[in-house]
Amino acid sequence: MKRLSPIISFILLFILLSVLIFVPAFNAFAKEIEISAVVDKTSISVNESIDLTVTISGGKGSVDVSGIQDFTVISHGTSTRLQIINGQASKKTSYNYTLIPKRDGDLIVPPLPVSTDRGIFNTKVITIRVSQKPIEHRGGNDVIVSSDVSEQNPYNGQQITYTFTLKNAVQIHEAKFQKPEFSGFSSKEIEREEPYRTVISGREYIVTQITYILVPLKTGKKIIEPAVIECNIVRRIKRGGGSSFGSFFNDSFFNRAGLETKVFKTSPLTVNVKPLPKYSSDIKFSGLVGNFKLKAELENNTLCVGDSTTLSVIIDGTGNIMDAQKPEIIIPDRFKVYEDSPEKNITAGKTGFSGKKVFRFALVAIQQGTFTIEPVRLVYFDVDRDKYKTISSSPFSINVIAPAKKEVLNLFSAAPGSLEPQNSLKQKVKFTGRDILQLKEDIDSLENKKPLSLYVFILFLAVPMAFCLVLKIYFVFMPAGKNAGPAAVMAKRSENALKKADKIKDNNVSADEFFSCLYKAVVFSIFSKAGVKGESLTYKEAQNFLGTSGFSDETAKQAAVLLEKIESARYSGLNVDKAFKESLLAEIKQMTRSLSR
Amino acid sequence: MTAVKQIICRLIAVSILMFSATSFASDNTLSDNTGSKNISSGNARAFLDGITDYRENDFAGAITKFSEIAGTGIKNGKLFYNLGNTYLKNGEIGYAVLWYERAMQLIPNDPDLKFNLEYARSLVKDATEDKISPVFKILFFWKYLFSESTVQWAGIVLNAIFCLFLAMQWRKKNRIVKTTGYVVLFISMLFILTAFYNYYEKTYLKYAVILPLQTSVKSGFADKSTELFVLHAGTKVKVDRQTEKFIKIVFSKGKIGWIKKSEAGLI
């Protein structure tokens, strides 16, 4: 496959990323358009102003504010916000206005037509109360709390929901919620949902709800105490005042925020818990109140004597499902019954507790025949119909047959191609019995195999060493005789010549003899390596001999140079000093040593 | 001077030859003792009878036959293994472990022996408290891998090879021979030192196995001495000291005491 050039790859990557980023944004425009108009205050004095914001969600358009007659309208422009969260894009365009009242009284911001590419939409009417006297803004409607229950007259055991609602049009901090006691009820808080926004009378509020599931424990009139919330409200504190720069400093830029601690309480709620109607039937009441279904399942309808099957009874529905007890099941006495722990899957939601409870029974057949398991019945109180209801499952028929004969071990030969690895798990081989291994019956069991004694061991070690010692002595002390090889003879002669040179080096008279000895030492050493006998060598011959004896060219050349040096000193007729002799002797010794290695 | 040298050389050569002759003479004597073909017909008959008794579940009879053979001084790992088997079948766990341990010294790598000894140890009631470190066993693997005899002969043969290399080097210097010689020397030294350690261990580090089903380890010789702890048949202990009738044993670090000599079998 042909590879793309880096530039084309980069462009394609850029396009792909752009599509990934902007397609969700384009999708935003395809969504429905929502229009809202909110004000920051609904009660002001004639000297004050309010801020009006018209928001278009999911598109863009234009706002016609010409219909506002009771206020002087000052536009502050628009702001647009585009959000992409989890691939979901949302676009909001806000048109901001300041409204200054022209008179006092209940003034109206009429429905404002908003023209979009999907048509014209109108905002809702907003009523603003304008008074002559200055209004102390203590946050009357900034925070609203309320509570309610889903059912004020529940039956005993019927679950209801209690919802506390907090609506705040201003920013709040550090809210502390104190729930009611819920005396006479069992309570369970359900998972809180994310706060949402809503517009009430032209003001936008953030709504937070806390919901509890309550199950009455006793009949009678119950009072749910008020819920209390304490929070810090963020308020802007205006600066300036009487000075000539007051209006200048009244600008929001110079205002700072302050916290005001407030406590809000809901009204108490009264719940009248009714007793359940009188129950009279042969079937036992299960104690469940709500809406339920019953289902029973049997694993196998046919089984052998000794085999087991599982009967599952499932109670499913909304209500006090957690209180469900094992239903009465009539099982033929030809079965042994083993009960399993019930399995629960219950969730708490806005509709209360819902889920299912499964009861399992293992039935082991102990006699062959055909047996019937009667339908499982359950009576619960249906809160929708205000009466007891009986639900039941279908009956089951079980055919129990005689046990199969024990399997006969059959040997199979593997068919060609059937040797692929099987999916079965490999088993660890375990001992099925324990015993020792058999006797060793070889007759060599009677051979004495004891180890060597210490002395014999040392003797055996010493013998080869002794032979080595003898050999060494032989090499050291035995002279190179007539029968010795040429190499040994030449080596010995070289050694002797060197010793002699060492002796006469201080004798000035015998300089010629000294150089002769050195010459012999080198030449005999070379002959020794070549394994031949001889008396003299040319430089060239010496070099060739050493080369063929495995020495490096450099060593061979050095030996030749040395020979030349000796002969030059010997025949030049110059008077050589002692230092030169010693230096030359040292060189020759080193050479013969290196040749003897 | 040359004459003196020659006399010295010849004296050394003669002495070495005499020494060698003595060595071989000793070796010949040894081979008389250890000769594999010197199996007496009496021992062979007892051995076969012992096997027959074992097969017929007459373990007491088999013990008698095999013990007779062992009593003649034969040291053979297979014979000791058979004795271990016979004692185990006869329900004498202490003696079984003792003979298996003795066999381990001669044929430590025999798989049947390892299997049976492991089985016998599983029947021993006392848990072993001190064990040889596995690191030690890895570092000195040859000690645990080879029998005492194998270590000895490996040391002897490698030593001979090293001497041969040495002689070759003296005769004609050669780098390869020299390097190989060092390697052989190193390996031979390992085996020779191990063989000497084995001698030391056999002479000074003695082990024993508890023979009765249960024995009290006491603080002293007297019958009224305090019982320190109890050991059971088959438990291996280290022998610290011996007197005429008692031995001082070390079971583990801190568990030391005296038992009657008859209650333990020296491995």
Boltz contact constraints between the chains, C-beta under 6 A:
constraints:
  - contact:
      token1: [A, 436]
      token2: [B, 85]
      max_distance: 6.0
  - contact:
      token1: [A, 436]
      token2: [B, 88]
      max_distance: 6.0
  - contact:
      token1: [A, 436]
      token2: [B, 116]
      max_distance: 6.0
  - contact:
      token1: [A, 436]
      token2: [B, 119]
      max_distance: 6.0
  - contact:
      token1: [A, 437]
      token2: [B, 112]
      max_distance: 6.0
  - contact:
      token1: [A, 437]
      token2: [B, 115]
      max_distance: 6.0
  - contact:
      token1: [A, 437]
      token2: [B, 116]
      max_distance: 6.0
  - contact:
      token1: [A, 439]
      token2: [B, 51]
      max_distance: 6.0
  - contact:
      token1: [A, 439]
      token2: [B, 54]
      max_distance: 6.0
  - contact:
      token1: [A, 439]
      token2: [B, 82]
      max_distance: 6.0
  - contact:
      token1: [A, 439]
      token2: [B, 85]
      max_distance: 6.0
  - contact:
      token1: [A, 440]
      token2: [B, 78]
      max_distance: 6.0
  - contact:
      token1: [A, 440]
      token2: [B, 81]
      max_distance: 6.0
  - contact:
      token1: [A, 440]
      token2: [B, 82]
      max_distance: 6.0
  - contact:
      token1: [A, 441]
      token2: [B, 51]
      max_distance: 6.0
  - contact:
      token1: [A, 445]
      token2: [B, 76]
      max_distance: 6.0
  - contact:
      token1: [A, 445]
      token2: [B, 78]
      max_distance: 6.0
  - contact:
      token1: [A, 445]
      token2: [B, 79]
      max_distance: 6.0
  - contact:
      token1: [A, 446]
      token2: [B, 39]
      max_distance: 6.0
  - contact:
      token1: [A, 446]
      token2: [B, 43]
      max_distance: 6.0
  - contact:
      token1: [A, 446]
      token2: [B, 47]
      max_distance: 6.0
  - contact:
      token1: [A, 447]
      token2: [B, 36]
      max_distance: 6.0
  - contact:
      token1: [A, 447]
      token2: [B, 76]
      max_distance: 6.0
  - contact:
      token1: [A, 448]
      token2: [B, 34]
      max_distance: 6.0
  - contact:
      token1: [A, 448]
      token2: [B, 74]
      max_distance: 6.0
  - contact:
      token1: [A, 448]
      token2: [B, 75]
      max_distance: 6.0
  - contact:
      token1: [A, 449]
      token2: [B, 76]
      max_distance: 6.0
  - contact:
      token1: [A, 449]
      token2: [B, 106]
      max_distance: 6.0
  - contact:
      token1: [A, 450]
      token2: [B, 75]
      max_distance: 6.0
  - contact:
      token1: [A, 451]
      token2: [B, 148]
      max_distance: 6.0
  - contact:
      token1: [A, 451]
      token2: [B, 149]
      max_distance: 6.0
  - contact:
      token1: [A, 451]
      token2: [B, 152]
      max_distance: 6.0
  - contact:
      token1: [A, 452]
      token2: [B, 152]
      max_distance: 6.0
  - contact:
      token1: [A, 454]
      token2: [B, 199]
      max_distance: 6.0
  - contact:
      token1: [A, 457]
      token2: [B, 152]
      max_distance: 6.0
  - contact:
      token1: [A, 459]
      token2: [B, 23]
      max_distance: 6.0
  - contact:
      token1: [A, 460]
      token2: [B, 156]
      max_distance: 6.0
  - contact:
      token1: [A, 461]
      token2: [B, 159]
      max_distance: 6.0
  - contact:
      token1: [A, 463]
      token2: [B, 23]
      max_distance: 6.0
  - contact:
      token1: [A, 464]
      token2: [B, 159]
      max_distance: 6.0
  - contact:
      token1: [A, 464]
      token2: [B, 160]
      max_distance: 6.0
  - contact:
      token1: [A, 464]
      token2: [B, 163]
      max_distance: 6.0
  - contact:
      token1: [A, 466]
      token2: [B, 16]
      max_distance: 6.0
  - contact:
      token1: [A, 466]
      token2: [B, 19]
      max_distance: 6.0
  - contact:
      token1: [A, 468]
      token2: [B, 163]
      max_distance: 6.0
  - contact:
      token1: [A, 468]
      token2: [B, 166]
      max_distance: 6.0
  - contact:
      token1: [A, 468]
      token2: [B, 167]
      max_distance: 6.0
  - contact:
      token1: [A, 470]
      token2: [B, 13]
      max_distance: 6.0
  - contact:
      token1: [A, 470]
      token2: [B, 16]
      max_distance: 6.0
  - contact:
      token1: [A, 471]
      token2: [B, 167]
      max_distance: 6.0
  - contact:
      token1: [A, 473]
      token2: [B, 9]
      max_distance: 6.0
  - contact:
      token1: [A, 473]
      token2: [B, 12]
      max_distance: 6.0
  - contact:
      token1: [A, 475]
      token2: [B, 170]
      max_distance: 6.0
  - contact:
      token1: [A, 477]
      token2: [B, 5]
      max_distance: 6.0
  - contact:
      token1: [A, 477]
      token2: [B, 9]
      max_distance: 6.0
  - contact:
      token1: [A, 597]
      token2: [B, 173]
      max_distance: 6.0
